[in-house]
Amino acid sequence: MSIYACSICFFGAPEDPMNIGLRAAVVCMLAILVLLFGFFIKFFASVSKRSNLAP
C-alpha cells in the first residue's frame, strides 16, 4: 500500500497549477481566519469598553 502526499510535501514544480491553486486556497483560508479573529477581538474589546462605561 502506497501513501500519496500533496505536491507541496514533495516540493513539486512551483509553477504547477495545482501548487498555485493550493497556495491560493491556503492564503484565502488564513485571511478569513485572521478576519474572523479580528472581529472577535473587536467585539470583546467593545463589550469590555461598554461594561466600563456602565454606572
N, C-alpha and C positions, 0 to 999 in steps of 0.2 A: 504494500500500500504506500503510495507516494503522497506527500503533502505539498500542496501548491500555495505559495505565498503571493502577495501582490507584487507588482512590478517595482514598486518603490523599495521593498525589502531587499531585493537583489540588485539595486542600483541599475535599473534599466535605462534605456535611452531617455535623456531628459526632454527631448523634443517629441517623444511619442505622445500621440493624442490621449492615450489612456492616462499617462502620468500628468499631463496638463489638466485634464478633467478632474483627476483625483486631488491634485493640489488646489484647484479652484474650489472644489467641494469642501475641503478641509478649511480653507480660508473663510468661506461663507459660514460654515458652522461655528468657527471661532468668533467671527464677527457677531453673529446672532447671540452667542453665549455672553460675550462682553457687553453687548447692548442690554441683554436681559439682566445681568448682574448690576449694570449701571442703573437701570430703572429701580431695582430692589433697593440699592443703596440710597438713591434719591428719595424713594418712598419712606424708608425708615428714618432718614435724616429729617424729612418733612414732619413725620409723626413726632419725632423727638423734639423738634423745634416748637411744634404746636402744643405739646404737653408742657413745655417750659413756660409758655405764654398763659396757660390757664391759671385762674386765681386760686 
